[in-house]
């Protein structure tokens, strides 16, 4: 009997061309499909909640697939991890209803983090998971600028011009900016994000921190509804999809670190 399995997936995106299958390189989705076929003997096509870009990482992306495998749903994570490369890990697996879809749920909250290493010289151990900024950043000004983004707004100024969506209104519930020595983390939580939205927010706040923009400039950019008004798209390696929370349960890669 066919059943639908939900996976919580963590990965280092450095060596992948993003989540979604593409003709120009290996992707997370492709690896999962291949290894699930080896495990189950079935042609498997996983459906992911968030199609992260090339070089972007995740602690808690979500995917589902249908299978007739006799492997118990809760053991699927263990069995699949034996066949996956070390930079992709299934944190948890469980059975869900046949109609459950990771992208079409009413109550969804996503949390992303953007990591910056702010020092005079780069740290080679940080290069895969953060963006290096050599100029001093004023974190307090970055926080003030970020405050204008909280709430429901039209974020068309903060999305890639190639975004093919009619509705660019999204809700940001919270933005926290933490500073620990040279490490600065921008954490953004909301109900959904446009293509490159978090990376453009990060690029804009970096310009605020460097003094190129005032904190109030962020409000002007938001109201302009014009992509050219915002900062550059920050590099992908600093971005991590921390977790996705659905109405029926809570899961977040940062909140359940005991799973790793």
C-alpha positions as CSV (number, residue, x, y, z in Angstrom):
1,X,0.0,0.0,0.0
2,X,1.4,3.4,-1.0
3,X,2.2,5.9,1.8
4,X,3.6,9.4,1.8
5,X,6.7,10.0,3.8
6,X,7.8,13.4,5.1
7,X,11.6,14.1,5.4
8,X,13.4,16.8,7.3
9,X,16.6,17.4,5.3
10,X,19.8,19.2,6.4
11,X,22.6,19.8,3.9
12,X,25.8,21.7,3.1
13,X,24.9,23.3,-0.3
14,X,28.4,24.2,-1.2
15,X,28.9,21.5,-3.9
16,X,25.4,21.5,-5.2
17,X,23.5,23.6,-7.8
18,X,20.6,24.2,-5.4
19,X,17.7,22.0,-4.5
20,X,15.8,21.6,-7.8
21,X,16.9,19.3,-10.6
22,X,18.8,21.2,-13.3
23,X,20.7,20.3,-16.5
24,X,23.9,22.0,-15.5
25,X,24.9,20.2,-12.3
26,X,24.1,18.0,-9.4
27,X,21.3,19.0,-7.0
28,X,20.0,17.9,-3.6
29,X,16.7,16.7,-5.2
30,X,18.5,14.6,-7.7
31,X,20.7,12.9,-5.1
32,X,17.6,12.2,-2.9
33,X,15.7,10.7,-5.9
34,X,18.7,8.5,-6.9
35,X,19.4,7.2,-3.4
36,X,15.7,6.6,-2.6
37,X,15.5,4.5,-5.8
38,X,18.5,2.4,-4.7
39,X,16.9,2.0,-1.3
40,X,13.3,1.1,-2.4
41,X,13.7,-0.1,-6.0
42,X,11.0,2.5,-7.0
43,X,11.2,5.5,-9.2
44,X,11.0,8.2,-6.5
45,X,10.4,11.9,-7.1
46,X,10.6,14.0,-3.9
47,X,8.7,17.3,-3.5
48,X,10.6,20.0,-1.6
49,X,9.2,22.8,0.5
50,X,11.9,25.3,-0.4
51,X,13.9,25.2,-3.6
52,X,17.1,26.7,-2.2
53,X,19.6,28.2,-4.6
54,X,23.1,27.0,-5.6
55,X,25.5,27.2,-2.6
56,X,22.7,27.8,0.0
57,X,22.6,25.5,3.0
58,X,19.7,24.1,5.2
59,X,19.2,22.7,8.6
60,X,15.5,22.0,8.2
61,X,14.2,21.8,4.6
62,X,11.1,19.6,4.2
63,X,10.3,17.1,1.4
64,X,7.8,14.3,0.8
65,X,7.7,11.3,-1.5
66,X,5.3,8.4,-2.1
67,X,6.4,4.8,-1.7
68,X,5.2,1.2,-1.2
69,X,8.4,0.3,0.6
70,X,7.9,-1.9,3.7
71,X,10.5,0.2,5.6
72,X,8.7,1.8,8.6
73,X,8.3,5.5,8.0
74,X,10.2,6.5,11.1
75,X,13.1,4.3,10.1
76,X,13.4,5.7,6.6
77,X,15.7,8.4,7.8
78,X,18.2,5.9,9.2
79,X,18.0,3.7,6.2
80,X,18.4,6.6,3.7
81,X,21.3,8.2,5.6
82,X,23.3,5.0,5.1
83,X,23.2,5.7,1.3
84,X,23.6,9.5,1.3
85,X,26.8,11.5,1.0
86,X,28.0,13.1,4.3
87,X,26.9,16.6,3.2
88,X,23.2,15.5,3.1
89,X,21.4,14.2,6.2
90,X,17.8,13.2,6.9
91,X,17.1,14.5,10.3
92,X,13.7,12.8,10.7
93,X,11.2,10.9,8.7
94,X,7.5,10.2,9.4
95,X,4.3,9.3,7.6
96,X,1.8,12.0,6.6
97,X,-1.6,12.0,4.8
98,X,-1.6,11.3,1.1
99,X,-2.7,14.8,0.3
100,X,-0.1,16.6,2.5
101,X,2.1,18.9,0.4
102,X,5.0,20.9,1.8
103,X,4.3,24.0,-0.3
104,X,0.5,24.2,0.0
105,X,-0.2,24.4,3.7
106,X,-2.3,27.2,5.3
107,X,-0.1,27.9,8.3
108,X,3.6,28.0,7.3
109,X,6.5,29.9,8.9
110,X,10.0,29.8,7.5
111,X,13.2,30.9,9.2
112,X,16.4,31.8,7.4
113,X,19.7,33.0,8.7
114,X,22.3,35.0,6.9
115,X,25.8,34.8,8.3
116,X,28.5,37.5,8.0
117,X,32.1,37.3,9.1
118,X,33.1,40.9,9.8
119,X,36.9,41.3,10.3
120,X,40.0,42.8,8.7
121,X,41.0,39.5,7.2
122,X,39.0,36.4,6.2
123,X,38.9,33.2,8.2
124,X,39.4,30.2,5.9
125,X,37.3,28.1,8.2
126,X,34.3,30.4,7.7
127,X,34.4,30.8,3.9
128,X,31.9,28.0,3.1
129,X,29.2,29.2,5.6
130,X,29.4,33.0,5.8
131,X,30.1,36.1,3.7
132,X,33.3,38.0,4.5
133,X,33.0,41.8,5.0
134,X,36.2,43.6,5.8
135,X,34.7,47.1,6.5
136,X,33.3,47.7,10.0
137,X,29.6,47.2,10.3
138,X,27.3,49.2,12.6
139,X,25.0,46.5,13.9
140,X,22.7,48.9,15.7
141,X,22.0,50.8,12.5
142,X,21.4,47.5,10.7
143,X,18.8,46.6,13.4
144,X,17.1,50.0,12.9
145,X,17.0,49.5,9.2
146,X,15.6,46.0,9.5
147,X,12.8,47.2,11.7
148,X,11.1,48.8,8.7
149,X,10.8,45.4,7.1
150,X,8.7,43.7,9.8
151,X,5.1,43.3,9.0
152,X,3.1,42.6,5.8
153,X,4.5,44.5,2.8
154,X,5.0,44.4,-0.9
155,X,8.6,43.2,-1.1
156,X,9.0,43.6,-4.9
157,X,12.1,45.8,-4.2
158,X,13.7,42.9,-2.5
159,X,13.2,40.1,-5.0
160,X,15.1,39.1,-8.2
161,X,13.7,40.7,-11.3
162,X,13.3,37.2,-12.8
163,X,10.7,36.3,-10.1
164,X,7.6,35.0,-11.9
165,X,5.0,35.6,-9.3
166,X,2.0,37.9,-9.5
167,X,1.7,38.5,-5.7
168,X,4.9,40.0,-4.1
169,X,3.2,40.7,-0.7
170,X,4.8,38.7,2.1
171,X,4.8,38.9,5.9
172,X,7.9,39.1,8.0
173,X,7.2,38.3,11.6
174,X,10.6,39.0,13.1
175,X,14.2,40.1,12.2
176,X,16.9,39.5,14.7
177,X,20.5,40.6,14.2
178,X,23.0,39.0,16.6
179,X,26.6,39.9,17.0
180,X,29.2,37.6,18.6
181,X,32.7,38.9,18.1
182,X,33.3,39.1,14.3
183,X,30.2,36.9,13.6
184,X,27.0,38.7,12.6
185,X,23.8,36.7,12.0
186,X,20.7,38.1,10.4
187,X,17.7,35.9,11.3
188,X,14.5,36.4,9.4
189,X,11.2,34.7,10.1
190,X,8.1,35.0,7.9
191,X,5.3,33.3,6.1
192,X,7.2,33.0,2.8
193,X,10.0,34.6,0.8
194,X,10.4,35.7,-2.8
195,X,13.3,34.6,-5.0
196,X,16.6,36.0,-3.5
197,X,14.6,38.0,-1.0
198,X,16.6,37.2,2.1
199,X,19.9,37.7,0.3
200,X,18.8,41.1,-1.0
201,X,17.7,42.1,2.5
202,X,21.1,41.0,3.7
203,X,22.9,42.9,1.0
204,X,20.8,46.0,1.8
205,X,21.5,45.8,5.5
206,X,25.2,45.4,4.9
207,X,25.1,48.7,3.1
208,X,23.3,50.3,6.0
209,X,26.0,48.9,8.4
210,X,28.7,50.3,6.2
211,X,27.0,53.8,6.2
212,X,26.1,53.9,2.5
213,X,22.4,53.9,3.5
214,X,20.7,55.4,6.5
215,X,18.4,53.1,8.4
216,X,15.5,55.1,7.1
217,X,16.6,54.4,3.5
218,X,15.2,50.8,4.0
219,X,11.7,52.3,4.3
220,X,12.2,54.3,1.2
221,X,13.4,51.2,-0.7
222,X,10.4,49.3,0.4
223,X,8.0,52.0,-0.7
224,X,9.8,52.5,-4.0
225,X,8.8,49.0,-5.2
226,X,11.8,49.0,-7.5
227,X,14.6,46.4,-7.3
228,X,17.3,48.8,-8.4
229,X,16.8,50.8,-5.2
230,X,17.9,48.0,-2.9
231,X,21.4,46.7,-2.2
232,X,23.1,43.9,-4.1
233,X,22.2,40.3,-3.7
234,X,24.5,38.9,-1.0
235,X,26.5,35.8,-1.9
236,X,24.7,32.4,-1.4
237,X,27.1,30.7,1.0
238,X,26.0,32.9,4.0
239,X,22.4,31.7,3.7
240,X,20.9,28.9,5.7
241,X,17.3,27.7,5.7
242,X,17.0,27.0,9.5
243,X,13.6,25.5,9.6
244,X,10.0,25.4,8.5
245,X,7.1,25.3,11.0
246,X,3.7,24.0,10.0
247,X,0.4,24.5,11.9
248,X,0.2,20.9,13.0
249,X,3.6,20.6,14.6
250,X,6.8,22.6,15.4
251,X,10.1,21.8,13.8
252,X,13.1,24.0,13.5
253,X,16.7,23.0,13.0
254,X,18.0,25.5,15.5
255,X,15.4,24.6,18.2
256,X,15.9,20.9,18.1
257,X,19.7,20.7,17.9
258,X,19.6,17.4,19.8
259,X,18.5,15.9,16.5
260,X,21.9,16.4,14.9
